[in-house]
Amino acid sequence: MTERNGQLSSRDKVVRAAMQMIGENPGAKLSVRAVAARAGVSTGSLRFHFPTQRELQDEVLTRLYDVVVPAEKIHDRTVPARERLADCLRQVLAPAGVGAGAREAFHLLHEQFIAPEPTEKVREAYAAIEREGLRRVEFWLTVLTEEGALAAGDNSRRARFLLSVLNGLSLERALPAEGSVLQAENDTLYLAVDAVLGSTTC
């Protein structure tokens, strides 16, 4: 984040406050008033930098993904494409953990997006998360396509498939299981990656 004379800019104060709110509650709606108050800026200042709530959500989620899965990981050609893609996907699952951590993450997801009536605000909040996840996975697939490790095709469709696999795996992490959840998860991730890397029509 940029600093001016040792101080954060008002834009960066807003982003930092919003990231803290998401860190405390992944389903936080990031209302203009709440974020502005947390950042110590006026709502007018927040609106100057982020005219819409969607722009703010997209910026925050992009920054969070950059922390969880740095973009350079997919560019490391010393690692086979299969391993790079599986590792990027694994990193998306990592923050929730397994067992109690995964159950808490699923509980928050349920509380924020499944249990409540699907109001416009609920839809917008979930759409922002989904949009950034899709954008990030499409980016990884585009990198692999450009280097020739993946045949040209519909990367949006492939990304949706991989995100569906991640959604299922994140739920499995929260459920009681016999044996190693992580070993079974690893097998599933490689099966999904191999399906995508071997695809020509998707």
N, C-alpha and C positions, 0 to 999 in steps of 0.2 A: 504494500500500500504506500502511496506516495506521501512524503512528509514535506511540509513547508516550514522552515525555521523551527524544526523539531516538533511541529504540530501536525496532526492529521488534517487533511482537507475535509470540508463538510461532507463531500461525497464518500470519502473513505470512512468517516465516522458512521455514516448511514449503513454502509456495507458491513462494517465491523459489528455494529449493533444488531443488524438483521442476522448475521452469521451466528452471533451469540444466542439469539432467540431460537434459531433453528437447532443449534447445538443442545440447548436446554429442552426443546420440544420439537422433534422433527416434523410434527404436523402443524406448527405455528402458522397462522394465516398472514402474518406480516402486515398488519393494518398500518396505514400511513401514520396515524396518531401514535400508536404504540411504538413503532420504530423510531419516529422523530423524537419522542420523549426519551427513549432509551439512548439515542445518539446525542441528545442535547442540542438538537437543531430544530428550526421551525418546520412546520409542515410545508410551507412555501419553498424552503430550501431543499427539502427532500423531493418535492415535485419538480423543482428545477432540474435536478440531476436524474430523476426517474419519473417521467411524466405519467407512467402507468404502473400499477402494481405488478403487472406481468414483467415489465422491464427490470424491476427490482428483484423479483423472484428469480428470473433467469440469470441475473448477474450473481446473486448469492449462490445459487445451485451450481453455476459454472465454477465459481471459486472453491466450493466445497468438493466438487469432483476433482479439481486440480490437486487438492490436498490428498484425497483418498487414492486417486490413480493418476500420477503425473503423466502428462502427455508423452514425454520422451521414452517411456517404457515400451511403447508399441514400435518405436523407431529403431530399437537396438537390434540390428541385423546380425549380431553375433549369436543371437538366440533364435532358434527356429520359429517360424511364424506360428505354428501350432502351440508352442510353449508360451509365446508372447500373448496370444489372444486368450488362452486359458488363464494365464496369470492376471491379465487385466480384469477378466470376469471374476476371478477369485477375489481380487482386491475390492470389488464392489460388495461382495458378501462379507468380507472380513470385519467391518466395524460393528456389526450386530453380535458377533461371537456365536457361540453354540450354547444350547441349554437355556439357562436363566436369562442371559443377555438377549438371545434370539426371541425368547418368550416376551420379554419386555418390549422389544422392538415391534413384534407382531401385535402386542396389546395396544401400543401407541397407534400403529397403523389402523387397527380396528376401531379404536376410539375416535380417531380423527376423520377417517374416510369411509368406513363401512357402516358403523352403527348410526351415525347421524343421517338425517334426511339429506339427500344429495342437492343441497342448495347451490346456487351459482358460485358462492365463495368456496364451498367445498370442492366443486368441480374444478374451479380455477387453480386452487392450491394443488390438487392432485395432478392436474394437467401440466403444471409447471415442472413437477418432479418427473413425470413421465416423459415430457418433452426433452428435458436435459439428459435423462438416461438414454433415450433414443438417439439424440444428437451425438452423445459421446460414443456409443457403440458403433453408430454409422461411421464416425470418424476413424475408429480403429479399423473397420472393414475397408474403408476407402484407402487407408495407408497400405493395407495388405494387397488390395487390388492394384494400386499404382506400382507396387514393387513386383507384381506378377505372382504373388503367393496365393492369390484368390482370383478365380475367373470373374470377368465382368458380369454383372447381374444386378438384381434389385437388392441393394444393400439395406434399404429401409425394411423390406420384408425379412431379410436375414436378421437384422437387428431386433425386430419384434419377436422373432423366434427365440433368439438368445435371451432377451429380457423375460420372456415367458418361462424359460428354463430357470433363470435366476430367481424369479418369483416363486416357483415351485421349490427350489432348493432352500430359499430363505424360510419358507413354511416348514419344510422338513427339519431344519435346524431347531425349530421351536417345539417340535413334537417328540414324545418319548420314543426312543429307538433302541434296538439291540445292536450291538456291534459298533463299529466305527462309523459315525455319521460322516466324518470328513473323508474317509476312504471311499464310501459310496458316492459322496458328492463329487469327489475328484473323477471317479469313473464316468459319472453323468456329464460333467463338464467336458471331458475329452470326447465323449460320444457326440455331444452337441457341436463342439468345435470341428470335429472331423466331418460331421454332416454338412456344416457350412463351408469348410475349406474344400470339400469334395463336390460341392454343388455347382452345377452349370446352368440350371434353369431358374433358380431362385433370384 
